[in-house]
């Protein structure tokens, strides 16, 4: 997936250059949104390659988002979506014979940087209402990991996956450029391998294959120029 993401970035850069001469007037659009990031999380936990009973719980988050869109023509556009989100993380329903039974373990918090690049199709309705759909790729990087009060350390691997979106712009001033109201929803597939050091508490390290897979709801304003 890493190769796919890099290839998509290179292809989009080439398309930007090739389309510059033929793009419509006002080809750029910048949007600011407030987004709700709602993970659909699950995890497979192992200790020394043996399955461990338990799952993961990752908190919802509400943060600002910035995206930059380039229109190749009135229908086709590419959008780069940028935001950072902090999340509280817990291991839940954890059972370790002789140590824990159906326990909830605080795994602290972590920040995510998930830049997402999508190719969009914008429908020409002939009105101020301009719906669109899109699909693309996501890269997620984790930083400022806090292991919480129980673990000795925690480490998250980067993730590369797909993304789909749907939304609309509503033209507020009737001009080719100018302001628009925007609503958007995205599904992003994020999978990371996590290593949690429980040496002090359990005398072992726990490996987790974690799916985060958030749905992201956004509402904001855009400006086309």
MIKOLVEX-179715 format. One record per residue: residue in three letters; z, y, x of N, C-alpha, C in turn. Coordinates in steps of 0.05 Angstrom, whole numbers. Layout:
REM MIKOLVEX-179715
('ALA'; (Z; Y; X); (Z; Y; X); (Z; Y; X))
...
//
This chain:
REM MIKOLVEX-179715
('UNK'; (0; -24; 16); (0; 0; 0); (0; 25; 17))
('UNK'; (13; 23; 41); (13; 47; 59); (-16; 54; 66))
('UNK'; (-32; 34; 73); (-60; 39; 79); (-75; 51; 56))
('UNK'; (-69; 41; 32); (-82; 52; 8); (-75; 81; 4))
('UNK'; (-49; 88; 7); (-40; 116; 4); (-54; 135; 24))
('UNK'; (-55; 126; 49); (-68; 143; 69); (-97; 146; 64))
('UNK'; (-110; 124; 55); (-139; 126; 48); (-144; 145; 25))
('UNK'; (-126; 144; 5); (-129; 163; -18); (-126; 191; -9))
('UNK'; (-107; 197; 9); (-104; 224; 19); (-129; 234; 33))
('UNK'; (-140; 216; 51); (-164; 224; 66); (-188; 228; 47))
('UNK'; (-190; 210; 27); (-212; 213; 8); (-210; 238; -8))
('UNK'; (-186; 245; -16); (-182; 270; -32); (-189; 294; -15))
('UNK'; (-181; 294; 11); (-187; 316; 28); (-217; 320; 31))
('UNK'; (-232; 297; 33); (-261; 299; 35); (-273; 309; 10))
('UNK'; (-262; 300; -13); (-273; 310; -39); (-268; 339; -42))
('UNK'; (-244; 349; -33); (-239; 378; -35); (-260; 394; -21))
('UNK'; (-267; 385; 3); (-288; 400; 18); (-315; 398; 5))
('UNK'; (-322; 374; -5); (-349; 370; -16); (-352; 385; -43))
('UNK'; (-330; 387; -58); (-331; 399; -84); (-327; 429; -84))
('UNK'; (-319; 440; -62); (-312; 469; -61); (-335; 487; -71))
('UNK'; (-359; 480; -63); (-382; 497; -71); (-389; 494; -100))
('UNK'; (-383; 471; -112); (-392; 467; -140); (-369; 468; -160))
('UNK'; (-344; 472; -151); (-322; 472; -169); (-324; 496; -188))
('UNK'; (-312; 493; -212); (-313; 515; -231); (-298; 539; -221))
('UNK'; (-301; 562; -234); (-284; 585; -228); (-255; 578; -233))
('UNK'; (-237; 590; -219); (-209; 585; -221); (-203; 555; -217))
('UNK'; (-210; 543; -194); (-207; 514; -190); (-178; 505; -185))
('UNK'; (-160; 524; -178); (-133; 516; -171); (-114; 520; -194))
('UNK'; (-94; 502; -196); (-73; 506; -215); (-46; 497; -203))
('UNK'; (-26; 514; -205); (0; 508; -195); (19; 507; -219))
('UNK'; (35; 486; -221); (54; 483; -243); (82; 480; -232))
('UNK'; (101; 491; -247); (129; 486; -242); (141; 473; -267))
('UNK'; (155; 451; -263); (166; 436; -285); (196; 430; -281))
('UNK'; (210; 427; -302); (236; 414; -301); (232; 385; -309))
('UNK'; (240; 366; -293); (234; 338; -298); (260; 322; -302))
('UNK'; (258; 302; -319); (279; 282; -323); (269; 256; -310))
('UNK'; (284; 246; -290); (276; 222; -275); (295; 200; -285))
('UNK'; (283; 180; -299); (299; 159; -312); (290; 132; -301))
('UNK'; (305; 121; -281); (298; 96; -268); (300; 72; -288))
('UNK'; (281; 53; -284); (282; 27; -298); (288; 7; -276))
('UNK'; (313; 6; -267); (320; -7; -243); (328; -37; -246))
('UNK'; (323; -52; -225); (332; -80; -224); (333; -87; -194))
('UNK'; (348; -109; -188); (350; -117; -160); (356; -147; -158))
('UNK'; (346; -158; -136); (353; -185; -128); (370; -183; -103))
('UNK'; (395; -193; -104); (414; -191; -82); (417; -217; -68))
('UNK'; (418; -216; -42); (422; -240; -25); (442; -235; -3))
('UNK'; (457; -255; 5); (474; -255; 28); (467; -279; 45))
('UNK'; (459; -274; 70); (451; -296; 88); (430; -314; 74))
('UNK'; (410; -302; 61); (388; -315; 47); (397; -331; 23))
('UNK'; (422; -329; 14); (431; -342; -10); (434; -321; -32))
('UNK'; (425; -328; -57); (425; -310; -79); (454; -302; -86))
('UNK'; (457; -276; -92); (483; -265; -100); (481; -254; -128))
('UNK'; (500; -261; -145); (500; -251; -172); (505; -221; -172))
('UNK'; (490; -207; -188); (494; -178; -190); (468; -163; -194))
('UNK'; (470; -137; -199); (446; -121; -204); (453; -93; -193))
('UNK'; (435; -74; -198); (439; -46; -188); (436; -27; -211))
('UNK'; (451; -5; -210); (450; 16; -230); (445; 43; -215))
('UNK'; (423; 57; -222); (416; 82; -209); (416; 104; -231))
('UNK'; (430; 125; -225); (434; 146; -245); (409; 162; -250))
('UNK'; (406; 172; -275); (385; 191; -282); (389; 217; -268))
('UNK'; (368; 233; -266); (370; 259; -252); (351; 279; -265))
('UNK'; (359; 305; -264); (344; 327; -275); (340; 348; -253))
('UNK'; (315; 352; -245); (309; 369; -222); (284; 385; -227))
('UNK'; (279; 407; -211); (253; 421; -212); (232; 405; -197))
('UNK'; (207; 409; -206); (184; 396; -193); (161; 417; -190))
('UNK'; (147; 414; -168); (123; 431; -162); (99; 413; -160))
('UNK'; (77; 420; -173); (52; 406; -168); (29; 425; -164))
('UNK'; (10; 416; -149); (-14; 432; -142); (-38; 416; -150))
('UNK'; (-56; 428; -166); (-79; 414; -177); (-105; 428; -168))
('UNK'; (-125; 412; -161); (-151; 423; -154); (-171; 411; -174))
('UNK'; (-187; 429; -188); (-207; 420; -207); (-234; 419; -193))
('UNK'; (-246; 395; -192); (-273; 392; -181); (-293; 403; -201))
('UNK'; (-287; 399; -227); (-302; 411; -249); (-283; 412; -272))
('UNK'; (-293; 418; -296); (-275; 422; -319); (-261; 397; -328))
('UNK'; (-271; 373; -319); (-259; 348; -328); (-243; 333; -306))
('UNK'; (-252; 335; -281); (-241; 319; -260); (-223; 337; -242))
('UNK'; (-199; 327; -237); (-181; 342; -219); (-164; 322; -203))
('UNK'; (-152; 332; -181); (-133; 317; -166); (-107; 333; -165))
('UNK'; (-85; 319; -168); (-59; 332; -169); (-40; 320; -148))
('UNK'; (-26; 337; -133); (-5; 329; -115); (21; 338; -126))
('UNK'; (39; 319; -130); (65; 324; -143); (87; 322; -123))
('UNK'; (104; 343; -122); (125; 345; -102); (152; 350; -116))
('UNK'; (173; 334; -108); (200; 339; -118); (219; 322; -100))
('UNK'; (244; 330; -100); (264; 313; -87); (286; 308; -108))
('UNK'; (297; 284; -108); (317; 277; -128); (340; 262; -115))
('UNK'; (365; 270; -121); (389; 255; -113); (396; 235; -134))
('UNK'; (406; 211; -127); (413; 191; -146); (439; 178; -138))
('UNK'; (457; 174; -157); (481; 157; -153); (473; 128; -156))
('UNK'; (484; 111; -138); (476; 83; -138); (501; 65; -140))
('UNK'; (500; 45; -157); (522; 25; -159); (511; -3; -160))
('UNK'; (525; -21; -148); (520; -50; -153); (538; -58; -176))
('UNK'; (526; -72; -196); (541; -79; -220); (540; -109; -224))
('UNK'; (561; -119; -238); (563; -148; -245); (562; -165; -220))
('UNK'; (574; -155; -198); (573; -170; -173); (595; -191; -172))
('UNK'; (588; -215; -165); (607; -237; -163); (604; -250; -135))
('UNK'; (626; -250; -120); (627; -264; -94); (651; -283; -95))
('UNK'; (647; -309; -94); (669; -328; -97); (692; -322; -77))
('UNK'; (716; -320; -89); (739; -314; -72); (743; -285; -65))
('UNK'; (724; -268; -74); (727; -239; -66); (724; -221; -90))
('UNK'; (702; -224; -105); (696; -206; -127); (687; -222; -152))
('UNK'; (694; -213; -176); (685; -225; -200); (675; -204; -219))
('UNK'; (649; -204; -226); (637; -186; -245); (645; -157; -239))
('UNK'; (643; -150; -213); (653; -124; -204); (631; -102; -203))
('UNK'; (640; -77; -204); (622; -54; -200); (630; -42; -173))
('UNK'; (610; -39; -156); (615; -30; -128); (600; -4; -124))
('UNK'; (614; 17; -117); (602; 43; -111); (586; 42; -86))
('UNK'; (560; 48; -88); (542; 48; -64); (535; 77; -56))
('UNK'; (550; 96; -66); (546; 124; -58); (522; 136; -71))
('UNK'; (507; 152; -56); (483; 165; -67); (462; 167; -45))
('UNK'; (437; 173; -54); (414; 175; -36); (395; 196; -48))
('UNK'; (381; 209; -30); (360; 228; -38); (333; 215; -35))
('UNK'; (315; 220; -55); (287; 210; -54); (267; 233; -52))
('UNK'; (248; 229; -34); (224; 247; -32); (200; 230; -40))
('UNK'; (190; 233; -64); (168; 215; -74); (142; 229; -78))
('UNK'; (128; 240; -58); (102; 253; -63); (83; 234; -76))
('UNK'; (69; 244; -97); (51; 228; -113); (24; 242; -116))
('UNK'; (2; 228; -111); (-25; 239; -113); (-39; 224; -135))
('UNK'; (-49; 239; -155); (-64; 227; -177); (-91; 239; -180))
('UNK'; (-110; 224; -190); (-137; 233; -198); (-136; 234; -229))
('UNK'; (-144; 257; -240); (-141; 262; -269); (-167; 266; -283))
('UNK'; (-167; 259; -309); (-190; 266; -326); (-178; 284; -348))
('UNK'; (-190; 309; -350); (-182; 328; -370); (-202; 329; -392))
('UNK'; (-193; 325; -417); (-211; 323; -440); (-218; 352; -449))
('UNK'; (-243; 356; -455); (-253; 381; -464); (-252; 382; -495))
('UNK'; (-231; 394; -506); (-228; 395; -535); (-240; 420; -548))
('UNK'; (-248; 439; -531); (-258; 464; -542); (-237; 482; -554))
('UNK'; (-212; 475; -549); (-189; 491; -559); (-170; 497; -536))
('UNK'; (-148; 510; -543); (-127; 516; -523); (-112; 491; -514))
('UNK'; (-113; 470; -530); (-100; 445; -524); (-117; 428; -506))
('UNK'; (-107; 422; -481); (-124; 408; -461); (-108; 384; -450))
('UNK'; (-112; 361; -463); (-98; 337; -454); (-111; 324; -429))
('UNK'; (-96; 308; -415); (-107; 295; -391); (-92; 268; -387))
('UNK'; (-105; 251; -372); (-93; 226; -362); (-98; 224; -332))
('UNK'; (-82; 208; -318); (-86; 206; -289); (-75; 180; -278))
('UNK'; (-83; 173; -255); (-73; 150; -240); (-75; 155; -211))
('UNK'; (-57; 143; -195); (-57; 148; -167); (-37; 132; -151))
('UNK'; (-28; 143; -129); (-11; 129; -111); (14; 146; -104))
('UNK'; (35; 132; -97); (61; 145; -91); (72; 134; -65))
('UNK'; (84; 152; -49); (99; 144; -26); (128; 155; -30))
('UNK'; (148; 138; -27); (175; 148; -31); (191; 144; -5))
('UNK'; (204; 165; 4); (220; 165; 28); (249; 171; 21))
('UNK'; (268; 157; 33); (296; 159; 26); (310; 173; 49))
('UNK'; (329; 191; 43); (343; 205; 64); (371; 213; 54))
('UNK'; (388; 222; 73); (416; 229; 67); (431; 207; 52))
('UNK'; (427; 183; 61); (441; 160; 49); (471; 162; 53))
('UNK'; (486; 160; 31); (515; 159; 32); (524; 132; 22))
('UNK'; (538; 117; 39); (544; 89; 32); (567; 87; 12))
('UNK'; (581; 109; 5); (603; 107; -14); (629; 99; -1))
('UNK'; (648; 91; -17); (675; 86; -7); (680; 57; 1))
('UNK'; (662; 39; -5); (666; 10; -1); (650; -1; 23))
('UNK'; (624; 6; 23); (607; -4; 44); (611; 11; 71))
('UNK'; (604; -2; 93); (605; 10; 119); (579; 25; 126))
('UNK'; (558; 18; 113); (532; 32; 117); (511; 22; 97))
('UNK'; (490; 37; 94); (469; 29; 76); (442; 40; 86))
('UNK'; (421; 25; 83); (395; 33; 93); (373; 25; 73))
('UNK'; (355; 45; 67); (333; 41; 48); (306; 43; 63))
('UNK'; (288; 23; 58); (262; 24; 70); (243; 42; 52))
('UNK'; (223; 55; 64); (204; 70; 48); (189; 52; 29))
('UNK'; (178; 65; 8); (163; 50; -13); (136; 62; -17))
('UNK'; (116; 45; -23); (89; 53; -30); (80; 38; -54))
('UNK'; (71; 53; -75); (64; 40; -100); (45; 57; -117))
('UNK'; (41; 49; -141); (22; 63; -159); (37; 82; -177))
('UNK'; (20; 98; -192); (31; 117; -211); (10; 122; -232))
('UNK'; (18; 126; -257); (1; 134; -279); (14; 158; -293))
('UNK'; (-2; 174; -307); (8; 198; -320); (-9; 205; -344))
('UNK'; (4; 220; -362); (-10; 232; -385); (4; 258; -392))
('UNK'; (-11; 277; -401); (1; 303; -408); (-19; 322; -420))
('UNK'; (-10; 347; -423); (-29; 367; -433); (-21; 395; -423))
('UNK'; (-41; 412; -421); (-37; 441; -417); (-44; 455; -443))
('UNK'; (-29; 475; -450); (-36; 492; -473); (-40; 520; -464))
('UNK'; (-65; 529; -465); (-73; 556; -455); (-58; 577; -471))
('UNK'; (-44; 595; -456); (-29; 616; -469); (-43; 643; -472))
('UNK'; (-65; 647; -457); (-77; 673; -457); (-107; 673; -462))
('UNK'; (-119; 650; -466); (-147; 648; -474); (-167; 655; -453))
('UNK'; (-158; 657; -428); (-176; 663; -405); (-183; 637; -390))
('UNK'; (-205; 637; -374); (-211; 614; -357); (-188; 607; -338))
('UNK'; (-175; 628; -328); (-151; 624; -312); (-127; 632; -328))
('UNK'; (-105; 636; -314); (-81; 647; -327); (-60; 626; -334))
('UNK'; (-42; 633; -352); (-18; 617; -357); (-23; 595; -378))
('UNK'; (-8; 573; -374); (-9; 551; -393); (18; 537; -395))
('UNK'; (24; 528; -419); (48; 511; -423); (40; 482; -416))
('UNK'; (57; 468; -402); (51; 441; -394); (73; 421; -402))
('UNK'; (64; 397; -411); (82; 375; -415); (69; 350; -403))
('UNK'; (86; 334; -390); (74; 312; -373); (94; 289; -373))
('UNK'; (83; 264; -373); (100; 241; -369); (86; 223; -348))
('UNK'; (102; 212; -330); (91; 195; -309); (108; 169; -307))
('UNK'; (94; 148; -300); (108; 123; -293); (101; 118; -263))
('UNK'; (122; 114; -247); (119; 111; -218); (132; 85; -210))
('UNK'; (117; 68; -195); (128; 43; -186); (139; 46; -158))
('UNK'; (165; 43; -155); (179; 46; -129); (195; 20; -124))
('UNK'; (190; 8; -101); (204; -16; -93); (214; -12; -64))
('UNK'; (239; -17; -59); (250; -14; -33); (268; -37; -25))
('UNK'; (268; -44; 0); (287; -64; 11); (311; -49; 21))
('UNK'; (335; -56; 12); (360; -42; 18); (378; -62; 33))
('UNK'; (390; -53; 54); (411; -68; 68); (437; -54; 66))
('UNK'; (457; -67; 55); (484; -56; 52); (503; -71; 70))
('UNK'; (517; -56; 88); (536; -68; 107); (563; -69; 94))
('UNK'; (572; -94; 86); (598; -98; 75); (616; -113; 95))
('UNK'; (613; -108; 121); (628; -123; 141); (658; -121; 136))
('UNK'; (668; -97; 132); (697; -93; 128); (707; -107; 103))
('UNK'; (692; -103; 81); (702; -113; 55); (697; -143; 51))
('UNK'; (673; -152; 60); (666; -180; 54); (659; -196; 78))
('UNK'; (657; -183; 101); (650; -197; 126); (620; -205; 126))
('UNK'; (603; -189; 112); (575; -196; 111); (558; -172; 104))
('UNK'; (532; -175; 107); (513; -155; 98); (498; -165; 74))
('UNK'; (493; -148; 55); (479; -155; 30); (451; -143; 31))
('UNK'; (431; -160; 26); (403; -150; 25); (395; -148; -5))
('UNK'; (381; -127; -12); (373; -123; -39); (344; -115; -41))
('UNK'; (329; -129; -58); (301; -122; -64); (303; -106; -90))
('UNK'; (300; -79; -88); (306; -62; -110); (280; -49; -122))
('UNK'; (277; -53; -148); (256; -38; -163); (269; -15; -177))
('UNK'; (258; 10; -172); (269; 34; -184); (252; 42; -208))
('UNK'; (226; 43; -204); (206; 46; -226); (213; 66; -247))
('UNK'; (216; 92; -239); (225; 112; -259); (202; 120; -278))
('UNK'; (210; 128; -302); (193; 144; -319); (202; 173; -316))
('UNK'; (182; 191; -313); (189; 219; -307); (177; 236; -329))
('UNK'; (195; 251; -343); (187; 268; -364); (189; 297; -354))
('UNK'; (168; 313; -358); (168; 340; -348); (158; 361; -368))
('UNK'; (169; 385; -366); (161; 407; -384); (162; 432; -367))
('UNK'; (141; 449; -368); (141; 473; -352); (117; 491; -357))
('UNK'; (112; 508; -338); (90; 527; -339); (71; 523; -316))
('UNK'; (45; 529; -321); (25; 528; -300); (10; 554; -299))
('UNK'; (-2; 559; -276); (-19; 583; -272); (-45; 574; -258))
('UNK'; (-68; 579; -271); (-94; 571; -261); (-108; 595; -249))
('UNK'; (-119; 592; -225); (-132; 615; -211); (-155; 605; -194))
//
